[in-house]
Amino acid sequence: MAEPKVTIICPVYNEERYISTCIESIIAQDYLKEAMEVLFVDGRSKDNTAEIIKAYSRRAPYIRLLDNEHHTVPYALNKGIRKSDGDVVIRIDGHCTYPSDYVSTLVRYLYSLEADNVGAGWNTVPARDTAICHAIAIASSHPFGVGNSRHKIGASDIMLADTVPFGCYRRDVFDRIGLFDTDLTRNQDDELNARLTNHGGKIYLIPQLVINYTARDTIGKMSRMYYQYGLYKPLVNKKLGSPASMRQFFPMLFVLGIIAGGAMSMLSDLILYAYITVLALYFAIGLAIGLKHSLSLKRPTLTVLLPYVFLVIHMSYGCGYLKGIYKVLMNKKFNVESNR
């Protein structure tokens, strides 16, 4: 059987620090280049991202640069899909690098499993060799930080999943269920994958295939990202008619518990002691995880940094989620935000 034509779509915005390593990993793919097209869809970056991609496109004619006048990710993905010639569509991210058998393995499993979407595991790596970057990477891939998100925390066997990072889709999926929802600056993959599952589609995680994902390099960037994840989740739920997963509620409940517990602790010593005990347990877990990683990485500051980073992740997502609920209930517009 001839190799199916594959379209790879990568939304980008201000990725000059990472885009070269991403493109090099795509050029190194063992898939037949004549059966590949790579579409980088740029949201009008203010740095040198577009110039870097153009330079690579002169070297590798299967690489093309498209303009995303609407700036955000779902518009970029939809433009790429409309321009695609492939039987298979793979969405990638400019913050990542990919093993040389990434495309060939995903395509093989897409057909052998008779799946509609397959995706790889996710190895979160620090943006720089600093303690805070290591803490961000660890917290963003630890069950205490992100729950049972299998592509982030790992799995031993191929498994059915509710979502996978980025995704390798049969092209006809988009004819059957539609394109990415342009209202969703964040979480557009989750919504489309839930829609696909609701239409009887099958999504598989291939954990032995691993992407290297570069985490955000500052607490502020990480906080904004998780806030946006939380903000758009209630809108996803509204569109789907139900939550796609239960893990999304825990950060919101944590934030409500912090607020309500603090208020109620003034009413009773018993509530105050319970409140302090729960908070102490939370930070004790964070400290234990921090101590473990500080010993393995020989970075003592991780002991105190990790509890702080966990707290920022949970508070950011939870506050965003509460703001998203308010917007949905009050029928407020979700402001379009930048890609990053």
C-alpha positions in Angstrom: 0.0 0.0 0.0 1.3 3.5 -0.9 2.0 5.8 1.9 -1.1 8.1 2.5 -0.5 11.8 1.8 -0.1 13.6 5.1 -0.7 17.3 5.8 1.1 18.6 8.9 -0.4 21.9 10.3 1.4 24.0 12.8 -0.1 27.3 14.2 2.6 29.7 15.2 3.0 33.1 16.8 6.2 34.6 18.1 8.0 31.2 18.2 11.5 32.4 17.0 13.2 30.7 20.0 11.7 27.3 19.3 10.7 27.1 15.7 14.0 26.0 14.2 14.3 22.9 16.4 10.7 22.1 15.7 11.2 22.3 11.9 14.5 20.4 12.0 12.7 17.6 13.8 10.0 17.6 11.0 12.7 17.6 8.2 14.3 14.6 10.0 11.1 12.5 9.7 11.5 9.1 8.1 8.2 9.5 6.2 8.4 9.9 2.4 8.8 13.6 1.8 6.9 13.4 -1.5 3.9 12.2 0.6 4.1 15.1 3.0 3.2 18.8 3.1 3.9 21.0 6.1 1.8 24.1 6.6 3.0 26.7 9.1 0.1 29.2 9.7 1.5 32.3 11.3 -0.7 34.6 13.4 1.3 37.7 12.2 4.2 37.2 14.6 6.1 40.3 15.8 9.4 38.5 15.9 11.4 36.6 13.2 9.2 33.5 13.2 7.9 34.0 9.6 11.4 34.8 8.2 12.8 31.6 9.8 10.0 29.5 8.2 10.5 31.1 4.8 14.2 30.2 4.9 13.4 26.6 5.6 10.7 26.6 2.9 13.4 27.5 0.3 15.3 24.5 1.5 12.4 22.1 1.7 9.7 22.9 -0.8 7.1 20.8 1.0 7.1 23.4 3.8 4.8 26.4 3.2 4.0 29.5 5.2 0.3 30.7 5.4 -1.0 33.9 6.9 -3.5 33.8 9.8 -5.1 37.2 9.7 -7.3 36.2 12.7 -4.2 35.5 14.8 -5.6 32.7 17.0 -5.1 28.9 16.9 -8.5 27.6 15.7 -8.5 29.9 12.8 -5.0 28.8 11.9 -5.9 25.1 12.1 -9.1 25.6 10.0 -7.2 27.5 7.3 -4.6 24.7 7.2 -7.3 22.1 6.9 -9.0 23.9 4.1 -5.7 24.2 2.2 -4.7 20.6 2.9 -4.2 17.9 0.3 -3.6 15.0 2.7 -5.6 11.9 3.5 -4.3 12.4 7.0 -4.1 15.7 8.9 -1.6 16.0 11.8 -1.7 19.0 14.0 1.6 19.9 15.7 2.9 22.7 17.9 6.0 25.0 17.4 6.9 24.6 21.1 7.7 20.9 20.5 10.3 18.6 18.9 9.3 15.2 17.4 11.0 11.8 17.1 12.0 10.9 13.6 9.4 8.2 13.4 6.6 10.5 14.7 4.6 10.8 11.4 5.1 7.2 10.2 4.1 5.7 13.6 1.0 7.9 14.0 -0.1 7.0 10.4 0.5 3.3 10.9 -1.5 3.2 14.1 -4.3 5.4 12.7 -5.0 2.8 10.1 -4.1 -0.4 12.0 -6.3 0.6 15.0 -9.1 1.8 12.6 -9.0 5.0 14.6 -10.2 8.5 13.9 -7.4 10.2 15.8 -4.2 9.1 17.5 -1.7 11.0 19.5 1.6 10.6 21.3 2.8 10.9 24.9 4.1 14.2 26.1 7.5 14.7 27.8 7.6 18.1 29.4 11.1 19.7 29.4 12.3 22.9 31.0 12.7 25.9 28.8 16.1 26.7 30.4 18.4 25.0 32.9 17.1 27.0 35.9 15.4 25.9 39.0 12.1 27.8 38.2 12.0 26.3 34.7 12.6 22.8 36.1 9.8 23.4 38.7 7.4 24.5 35.9 8.1 21.5 33.8 7.8 19.0 36.7 4.5 20.5 38.0 3.0 20.6 34.5 3.5 16.9 34.1 2.9 15.6 37.6 -0.5 14.0 38.7 -0.7 16.4 41.6 -0.5 19.3 39.2 -2.5 18.1 36.2 -4.5 15.1 37.5 -4.9 11.9 35.4 -4.2 13.5 32.1 -2.5 10.3 30.7 -0.6 11.9 27.8 1.1 14.2 30.3 1.7 11.8 33.2 2.4 8.7 31.2 0.8 5.3 30.3 2.2 1.8 29.8 0.0 0.6 26.9 -2.0 1.9 23.9 -5.3 3.1 25.3 -8.6 4.7 24.3 -8.5 8.4 25.4 -10.8 11.4 25.6 -8.1 13.6 24.1 -4.5 13.5 22.9 -1.9 16.2 22.4 -2.3 17.8 18.9 -3.6 14.7 17.1 -3.3 12.7 13.8 -6.8 12.7 12.2 -8.3 11.0 9.2 -9.1 13.9 6.8 -12.7 12.9 6.5 -13.2 13.5 10.3 -13.5 17.2 9.5 -16.1 16.6 6.8 -18.1 14.5 9.2 -18.1 16.6 12.4 -16.9 20.1 11.2 -13.7 22.1 11.9 -12.2 23.6 15.1 -14.5 26.0 17.0 -13.2 29.5 16.4 -14.8 30.7 19.7 -12.2 28.7 21.6 -8.9 30.4 21.8 -7.9 27.6 24.2 -9.2 24.1 24.6 -10.2 23.8 20.9 -8.6 20.3 20.7 -10.6 19.1 23.7 -13.9 20.3 22.3 -13.2 18.8 18.8 -12.1 15.5 20.4 -15.2 15.4 22.6 -17.3 16.1 19.6 -15.6 13.3 17.7 -16.2 10.9 20.5 -19.9 11.9 20.7 -20.1 11.0 17.0 -18.8 7.5 17.6 -15.1 8.3 16.8 -12.2 6.5 18.4 -9.2 8.3 19.8 -6.1 6.4 20.9 -3.0 7.4 22.9 0.2 5.8 21.7 2.4 6.3 24.8 5.6 4.7 23.5 5.8 7.6 21.0 6.9 10.7 22.9 6.9 14.4 22.0 9.3 16.8 23.8 7.2 19.7 24.8 9.0 22.8 26.1 7.2 24.3 29.1 6.7 28.0 29.6 9.8 29.8 30.9 8.3 32.1 33.6 5.7 31.8 36.3 3.7 34.6 34.7 3.5 32.9 31.3 2.5 29.6 32.9 -0.1 31.3 35.0 -1.7 33.0 32.0 -1.8 29.7 30.1 -3.5 27.8 32.9 -5.9 30.7 33.5 -6.9 30.6 29.8 -7.3 26.8 30.0 -9.7 27.3 32.9 -11.5 30.3 31.3 -12.5 28.5 28.2 -13.5 25.2 29.7 -17.0 26.2 30.8 -17.6 27.4 27.2 -16.5 24.0 25.9 -18.9 22.4 28.3 -21.7 24.6 27.2 -21.1 23.8 23.5 -20.9 20.0 24.3 -23.8 20.0 26.6 -21.8 18.2 29.3 -18.3 18.1 30.8 -15.7 16.2 28.8 -13.9 15.0 32.0 -14.2 15.3 35.7 -10.7 16.4 36.5 -11.4 19.9 35.2 -13.5 20.7 38.4 -10.9 20.1 41.0 -9.0 23.4 40.7 -12.3 25.4 40.8 -13.3 23.5 43.9 -9.9 24.1 45.4 -10.3 27.9 44.9 -13.8 27.9 46.3 -12.5 25.8 49.2 -9.8 28.4 49.9 -12.3 31.3 49.9 -15.2 29.5 51.6 -13.0 27.8 54.2 -11.2 31.1 55.0 -14.6 32.8 55.6 -16.2 29.9 57.6 -13.1 29.4 59.7 -13.9 32.7 61.5 -17.2 31.1 62.7 -15.8 28.1 64.5 -12.5 26.8 65.9 -13.3 23.4 64.6 -13.7 24.7 61.0 -10.5 26.7 61.5 -8.5 23.6 62.5 -10.0 21.6 59.7 -9.1 24.4 57.2 -5.5 24.7 58.5 -5.1 20.9 58.4 -6.3 20.7 54.7 -3.9 23.5 53.7 -1.1 21.9 55.7 -1.7 18.6 53.9 -1.7 20.3 50.5 1.6 22.0 51.1 3.1 18.9 52.7 2.3 17.0 49.5 3.9 19.7 47.4 7.0 19.8 49.7 7.4 16.0 49.6 7.3 16.1 45.7 9.7 19.0 45.8 12.1 17.2 48.1 12.1 14.1 45.9 12.9 16.1 42.8 15.4 18.3 44.6 17.4 15.2 45.6 17.2 13.6 42.2 18.2 16.8 40.3 20.5 18.1 43.0 18.6 21.4 43.1 17.6 22.1 46.7 15.4 25.1 45.9 12.9 22.8 44.2 11.7 21.7 47.6 10.1 25.1 48.1 9.5 26.1 44.5 7.3 23.1 43.6 4.6 23.8 46.2 4.5 27.4 45.0 4.2 26.3 41.3 1.5 23.8 42.1 -0.4 26.5 43.9 -0.1 28.9 40.9 -1.3 26.2 38.5 -4.4 25.3 40.6 -5.3 28.9 41.5 -4.8 30.1 37.9 -6.9 27.4 36.4 -9.5 27.6 39.1 -9.9 31.4 38.9 -10.1 31.2 35.1 -12.8 28.5 35.4 -14.9 30.6 37.8 -14.6 33.6 35.4 -15.6 31.3 32.5 -18.7 30.2 34.4 -19.6 33.8 35.1 -19.2 34.6 31.4 -21.3 31.7 30.3 -24.1 32.4 32.8 -24.2 36.1 32.0 -23.9 35.5 28.3 -20.7 37.6 28.2 -18.3 37.6 25.2 -15.1 35.6 25.6 -12.4 38.1 24.4 -10.1 36.9 21.7 -6.6 36.5 23.2 -3.3 36.0 21.6 -1.9 32.5 20.6 0.5 32.5 23.5 
